[in-house]
Amino acid sequence: MRVPCSVKFVHMADIHLGYRQYGSEERALDFAQAFLRAVKFAIERKVDFIIIAGDLFHKRSEMDPATLAQASKVLEKARKADIPVVAVEGNHDSTYFRDSYSWMDYLAAHDLLINLKPSFDNGIVVEEWNGQNGSYVDIGDARIYGMKYYGSMTEKVLEMYAPKIRKGGFTVFTAHVGIEGYMNIYGCIPASKLHRLKGRVDYVALGHIHRSFVEDSFIFNPGSLETCEVSEYGVERGLFYVEYDEKLKYELVRFKGRDFIVLNINIDEEGLSGLEEKLRKFKAEKPVVHLSISCKRETKRNLGEEAVKEVVKEIDPLVVKTSWSVSDGIFTPVLDNRKDIEKGVIEQLVQNYGYGNIADEVLRLKSIFSSSFDIPSVDRFIESILEMRGGEKEEKKKSKEKRKRERKSSTTEVEVERQEEEVWDWRRAYDKGGKTRKH
C-alpha cells in the first residue's frame, strides 16, 4: 500500500558561478545575481529542499575568494531558512582524476549543501548521507539519490547504480548528464537509459544541457540560469518549481537576465544608418551586443571597425563583439553542404594520426573561434575533450577484454521580472563586520 506523501522543491542547474564571460567582471556578477534570485524564489515558496543538478561553479580549479563568497553567502540564506540544498558535481565542479576533494565537498564540510555521489569499493557503494558523504538523503517525504558527472563512464556507472535504488516516499534521482538529441555536446546518453528508472524513481532531475526540456513528466532539465554562450540566448531555461501531493505539478520559472542583442547586417546595403535604426528598436539595459557584418573588402577598409563600435556605443553596451564576412565583390562561392564537405576533409586529414574520429570536435572549435573568439569557451571545450579521452583510457585500462556497449510534455512557464530586487555588491562580499554589502 502506497503511503501518501507531500513534497515541494526547486530544481535548478548550471549556475556557473565565477564565469567572467568576455573577460567582463560585470558578467561574473550577473551569474552570481542569478543564483541569488533563484534561491530567494525557493525561500519565498517555502520549499522542502533545493536541488542543484551540477555546475554550481564554472571552474573546478583556480577558485577565487569572490566566487567562493558568492556561493557561501547565497547558500547561507537557504540554511538560515532551514531549506536543505542537495547537489551533485557537474563537469565544471568535479575534481580531476588525480584529485578526490572538490569545492562542492568543501561546501558540504561547512554544512552549506549535501553533496551526493556514490563511492566505489569492489563495486559501487550506495549509502545514506552521513553528514560528510553518501549517495542518498531522506528529507521529509522525499528520498533524493545523486550521481556526479562521469563523462564517458556515465552509462556504465548508471547501470551499476540503478539496481541499488530503493524507493522511499517521493523518490528523486539527480545527475549531471545530458540527453542525446537536445544539444550536440559531450556528456550525453540515450533517454532510454534513464526511462528504465521508472518504478524506482518518480522524478529525474538533470543538469548539463543549457536549455529546458521535459520528457514524459519524468525526466526534467531546467537549463542554465544565465546565458553561457551567445548561441543559447533566447532558448527556454530557468528553474523548475515542483509540487507533489499524490499528483505531480511543475512549472518552468524564468528570470530575466542580461540582455543580448544579436544582429546580422550587410553594411553595403544598409549602411551605418541602418545599423543605428536596428539598434534603436531594442529596449535593453547595458546589453551584450554580437554583430555579424557582411560587406565588400573595400567597405571594411574605408569604414573600419571603430566606426561601427561608435554607432553601437549609443545604446551603452556592456560588451561589443563583431565578426566580419568580407568578400572581394567578384566571386563568392555558395555551398549548401559546406559543413559536410568540411567534416569530410577533416576526417581525411586526421585519420592517420591516431586521434580517432574528432571531426565534430574540430568543427566545434572552429565555430567558437569564428563566432566570438571566446577564450573561456575554448578552455571549457578543450577540458571536455581531455576528460573524454581520459575517461576512455581509464575504461580501457580497467577492462581491456571488453568493447564498448551499444551506444514532450508541455510546461507552465512563469516569467519573473527583475523589479526592485535586492542587488548585492559582490565585489565586496564581506565588509569589516562580516556582513555582505548591498546597494
C-alpha positions in Angstrom: 0.0 0.0 0.0 1.4 3.4 -1.1 1.9 5.8 1.8 0.6 9.3 0.9 3.3 12.0 0.7 3.6 15.7 0.0 6.7 17.4 -1.4 7.6 20.8 -2.6 11.0 21.7 -4.1 13.0 23.7 -6.6 15.3 22.1 -9.2 18.0 24.2 -10.8 21.3 23.5 -12.6 24.2 25.1 -14.4 24.7 28.2 -12.4 28.4 28.7 -13.4 29.5 31.0 -10.6 32.7 32.7 -11.4 32.3 32.8 -15.1 33.8 36.1 -16.3 32.3 35.8 -19.8 34.1 38.0 -22.4 36.6 38.8 -19.6 33.9 41.0 -18.0 33.6 41.3 -14.2 30.0 42.5 -14.7 29.1 39.2 -16.4 30.5 37.3 -13.4 28.3 39.4 -11.2 25.3 38.6 -13.4 25.8 34.8 -12.8 26.0 35.4 -9.0 22.9 37.6 -9.1 21.0 34.9 -11.0 21.9 32.3 -8.3 20.7 34.7 -5.5 17.5 35.3 -7.4 16.8 31.6 -7.8 17.5 30.8 -4.1 15.4 33.7 -2.9 12.5 32.4 -5.0 12.8 29.0 -3.3 12.8 30.6 0.1 9.7 32.7 -0.8 7.9 29.5 -1.9 8.9 27.8 1.4 10.1 24.7 -0.4 11.2 21.5 1.4 14.6 21.4 -0.4 16.6 22.8 -3.3 18.2 20.6 -5.9 21.3 21.8 -7.8 22.0 19.3 -10.6 25.6 20.2 -11.2 27.9 23.0 -12.4 27.4 25.3 -9.4 30.9 26.7 -10.3 32.4 27.5 -13.7 35.9 26.3 -13.0 36.8 23.4 -10.8 40.2 24.9 -10.0 41.6 28.4 -9.6 38.8 29.3 -7.2 38.9 32.9 -6.3 37.7 34.4 -2.9 34.9 36.4 -4.5 33.4 33.3 -6.3 33.5 31.3 -3.1 31.9 34.1 -1.2 29.1 34.3 -3.7 28.3 30.6 -3.3 28.7 30.7 0.5 26.5 33.8 1.2 23.6 32.6 -1.0 23.7 29.1 0.4 23.7 30.6 3.9 20.4 32.2 3.1 18.9 28.8 2.4 20.4 27.4 5.6 19.0 30.2 7.6 15.6 29.4 6.1 16.0 25.7 7.1 16.0 24.6 3.5 18.5 21.9 2.7 20.4 22.2 -0.6 21.1 18.9 -2.3 23.7 19.0 -5.1 25.8 16.8 -7.4 29.0 17.7 -9.1 28.9 18.6 -12.7 31.8 18.5 -15.2 32.8 22.0 -14.1 32.7 21.1 -10.4 34.2 17.6 -10.5 37.8 17.0 -9.5 40.4 15.9 -12.0 41.2 12.1 -11.9 44.2 12.7 -9.6 42.1 14.6 -7.0 39.4 13.4 -4.6 38.3 16.6 -2.9 36.2 19.2 -4.7 34.9 22.7 -3.9 31.5 21.0 -3.5 33.0 18.8 -0.8 34.3 21.9 0.8 30.8 23.5 0.9 29.4 20.2 2.3 32.0 20.2 5.0 30.8 23.6 6.0 27.2 22.4 6.2 26.1 24.6 3.2 24.9 21.8 1.0 24.6 18.0 0.7 26.9 16.7 -2.0 25.6 13.3 -3.2 27.8 10.8 -5.0 28.4 7.1 -4.8 31.7 5.6 -3.7 33.5 2.6 -5.0 34.9 -0.4 -3.1 34.8 -3.6 -5.1 31.8 -2.2 -6.9 29.6 0.8 -6.5 28.5 1.7 -2.9 25.2 3.5 -2.4 24.8 4.6 1.2 22.8 7.2 3.1 24.3 10.6 3.6 26.1 10.7 7.0 26.9 14.4 7.2 30.1 14.1 5.2 29.4 11.7 2.3 26.8 9.4 0.8 24.6 8.7 -2.2 21.1 9.5 -1.0 19.4 11.5 1.6 15.8 11.5 3.1 14.1 14.8 3.6 10.6 14.8 4.8 8.5 12.6 2.5 11.2 12.5 -0.2 14.3 10.5 -0.9 17.0 12.0 -3.2 19.7 9.9 -4.9 22.6 11.7 -6.6 25.2 10.8 -9.2 28.1 13.2 -10.1 29.4 13.7 -13.7 31.3 10.7 -15.1 31.7 11.6 -18.7 32.2 8.6 -20.9 31.7 6.3 -17.9 28.2 7.6 -17.2 26.2 4.7 -18.8 28.4 2.1 -17.0 28.1 3.8 -13.6 24.3 4.3 -14.1 23.9 0.5 -14.9 25.6 -0.3 -11.6 23.8 2.4 -9.6 20.1 1.7 -10.8 19.6 -1.7 -9.1 20.7 -0.2 -5.7 18.0 2.4 -5.7 15.2 1.8 -3.2 12.0 3.9 -3.2 11.4 6.0 -0.1 8.3 8.1 -0.5 8.6 10.5 -3.4 11.9 9.4 -4.9 14.2 11.7 -7.0 17.3 10.7 -9.0 19.6 13.7 -9.8 22.6 13.6 -12.1 24.7 15.9 -14.3 24.2 14.3 -17.6 22.7 15.3 -20.9 20.1 13.5 -23.1 21.1 12.9 -26.7 19.2 14.9 -29.3 18.8 18.2 -27.4 22.2 19.7 -27.9 25.2 18.3 -29.6 27.7 18.3 -26.7 29.8 15.7 -25.0 28.4 14.1 -21.8 25.0 12.8 -23.2 23.4 9.4 -23.1 20.2 8.0 -24.7 17.0 8.9 -22.9 16.1 5.2 -22.7 18.8 4.7 -20.1 17.0 7.0 -17.7 13.5 5.9 -18.6 14.5 2.5 -17.2 14.4 4.1 -13.8 10.6 4.2 -13.8 9.2 2.2 -11.0 12.2 3.0 -8.8 12.1 6.8 -9.3 9.3 9.4 -9.5 11.4 12.4 -10.8 14.7 12.5 -12.7 16.5 15.9 -12.1 19.2 16.6 -14.7 21.7 19.3 -15.5 24.3 19.8 -18.2 22.3 21.0 -21.2 21.6 24.7 -21.1 18.0 24.7 -22.3 14.9 23.3 -20.5 13.1 20.2 -21.5 10.7 17.6 -20.0 10.2 14.0 -21.2 7.1 12.2 -20.2 6.7 14.2 -17.0 9.5 12.1 -15.7 12.9 13.5 -16.9 13.4 17.2 -16.2 16.2 19.5 -17.3 15.8 23.2 -16.3 18.7 24.7 -18.3 21.2 27.4 -17.2 20.2 30.4 -15.1 22.2 32.8 -17.3 23.4 32.9 -20.9 26.7 31.0 -21.1 27.1 31.3 -24.9 25.5 33.6 -27.4 24.0 30.6 -29.2 21.9 29.9 -26.0 20.3 33.4 -25.9 16.6 33.2 -26.3 16.2 29.5 -25.6 13.8 28.5 -22.8 15.5 27.9 -19.5 15.2 28.7 -15.8 14.3 26.5 -12.8 11.5 24.0 -12.1 9.2 24.6 -9.2 7.7 21.2 -8.4 4.8 20.2 -6.1 3.7 16.6 -5.4 0.6 15.7 -3.4 -0.3 12.3 -5.0 -0.1 14.2 -8.3 2.9 15.9 -9.9 2.6 19.6 -10.8 5.5 21.7 -12.1 6.2 24.9 -13.8 9.3 26.4 -15.5 10.2 29.7 -13.8 12.2 32.0 -15.9 14.2 35.0 -14.7 15.2 38.0 -16.8 18.9 38.1 -17.1 21.4 40.2 -19.1 20.0 41.3 -22.4 21.8 40.2 -25.6 21.4 41.8 -29.0 22.4 39.5 -31.9 22.3 41.2 -35.3 23.2 40.4 -38.9 23.8 43.3 -41.1 25.0 44.0 -44.7 26.8 47.3 -44.4 27.0 47.7 -48.2 23.2 47.6 -48.4 22.1 49.2 -45.1 24.9 51.4 -44.1 25.7 52.7 -40.6 22.3 54.4 -40.5 20.6 51.0 -41.0 22.6 49.6 -38.1 21.6 52.6 -35.9 18.0 52.1 -36.8 18.0 48.4 -36.0 19.7 49.0 -32.6 17.1 51.7 -31.7 14.4 49.1 -31.8 15.8 47.2 -28.9 14.9 48.2 -25.3 17.8 46.8 -23.5 19.9 47.9 -20.5 23.7 47.6 -21.0 23.3 44.7 -23.3 25.9 42.3 -24.8 26.0 43.0 -28.5 27.0 40.5 -31.1 27.3 41.8 -34.7 27.8 39.7 -37.8 28.7 42.2 -40.5 29.0 41.4 -44.2 30.5 43.8 -46.7 33.0 44.2 -49.5 36.6 44.3 -48.6 36.8 47.9 -49.7 34.0 48.9 -47.4 35.6 47.4 -44.4 38.9 49.1 -45.3 37.2 52.5 -45.7 34.8 52.2 -42.8 36.8 50.4 -40.1 35.6 48.6 -37.0 35.8 51.7 -34.8 33.1 53.4 -36.8 30.8 50.5 -36.2 31.5 50.5 -32.5 30.9 54.2 -32.3 27.3 53.6 -33.5 26.8 50.8 -31.0 28.0 53.0 -28.2 24.8 55.0 -28.5 22.9 52.2 -26.7 25.5 51.9 -23.9 26.5 48.3 -24.3 28.4 46.2 -21.8 30.3 44.3 -24.4 30.5 44.5 -28.2 31.7 41.5 -30.3 32.0 41.8 -34.0 32.6 39.3 -36.7 33.1 40.2 -40.4 32.3 38.3 -43.5 34.3 40.1 -46.2 34.1 39.4 -50.0 36.1 40.9 -52.8 32.9 41.7 -54.7 33.8 39.5 -57.6 33.0 35.9 -56.7 31.6 34.3 -53.6 31.0 30.5 -53.7 27.8 29.2 -52.4 27.9 25.7 -50.7 24.7 24.4 -49.3 26.6 21.3 -47.9 29.7 23.2 -46.7 29.7 21.7 -43.2 29.5 18.1 -44.6 32.4 18.9 -47.0 34.5 20.4 -44.2 33.8 17.4 -42.0 34.9 15.0 -44.7 38.1 16.9 -45.4 39.0 16.9 -41.6 38.3 13.2 -41.3 40.7 12.5 -44.1 43.4 14.8 -42.6 43.3 13.2 -39.1 42.7 9.6 -39.9 46.5 8.8 -39.9 47.2 10.4 -36.6 45.5 8.0 -34.2 43.2 10.6 -32.6 40.0 8.7 -33.6 37.1 10.5 -35.3 37.4 14.0 -33.9 36.0 15.9 -36.9 33.0 17.1 -34.9 35.2 18.5 -32.1 37.4 20.3 -34.7 34.4 21.9 -36.3 33.1 23.0 -32.9 36.4 24.5 -32.0 36.4 26.4 -35.3 32.9 27.6 -34.6 33.9 29.1 -31.2 36.9 30.9 -32.7 35.0 32.3 -35.7 31.9 33.4 -33.8 33.4 35.3 -30.8 36.9 34.1 -30.1 35.7 33.5 -26.6 38.7 32.1 -24.8 36.8 30.7 -21.7 34.6 28.8 -24.2 37.7 27.4 -25.8 39.1 26.4 -22.4 35.8 24.7 -21.4 35.6 22.8 -24.7 39.3 21.6 -24.5 38.7 20.5 -20.9 35.7 18.4 -22.0 37.8 16.7 -24.8 40.6 15.9 -22.3 38.1 14.4 -19.9 36.6 12.4 -22.7 40.0 11.0 -23.7 41.0 10.4 -20.1 37.7 8.6 -19.3 38.1 6.4 -22.3 41.7 5.4 -21.4 40.6 4.7 -17.8 37.8 2.5 -19.0 40.0 0.6 -21.4 42.6 0.1 -18.7 40.1 -1.5 -16.3 38.5 -3.8 -18.8 40.7 -4.4 -21.9 38.9 -7.6 -22.9 35.6 -5.8 -23.2 34.5 -3.5 -26.0 32.1 -0.6 -25.8 28.5 -1.4 -25.4 25.9 -0.1 -27.7 25.7 3.2 -27.6 7.5 16.0 -24.6 5.1 17.1 -22.0 4.4 20.9 -22.1 5.3 23.1 -19.1 3.7 26.0 -17.5 6.1 29.0 -17.8 6.3 31.8 -15.3 8.3 34.9 -16.2 9.9 36.6 -13.2 10.9 40.2 -13.9 13.7 42.0 -12.1 11.8 44.8 -10.4 13.1 46.4 -7.2 15.1 43.3 -6.4 17.8 43.0 -3.9 21.2 43.6 -5.6 24.4 42.7 -3.8 27.7 44.4 -4.4 29.5 41.1 -5.0 32.9 42.8 -5.4 33.0 43.4 -1.7 31.2 40.4 -0.4 32.4 40.9 3.1 32.9 44.1 5.0 34.9 44.5 8.2 31.8 43.3 10.2 31.5 40.2 8.1 28.2 41.3 6.5 27.5 41.3 2.8 27.1 44.8 1.4 24.1 45.6 -0.7 23.2 48.6 -2.9 
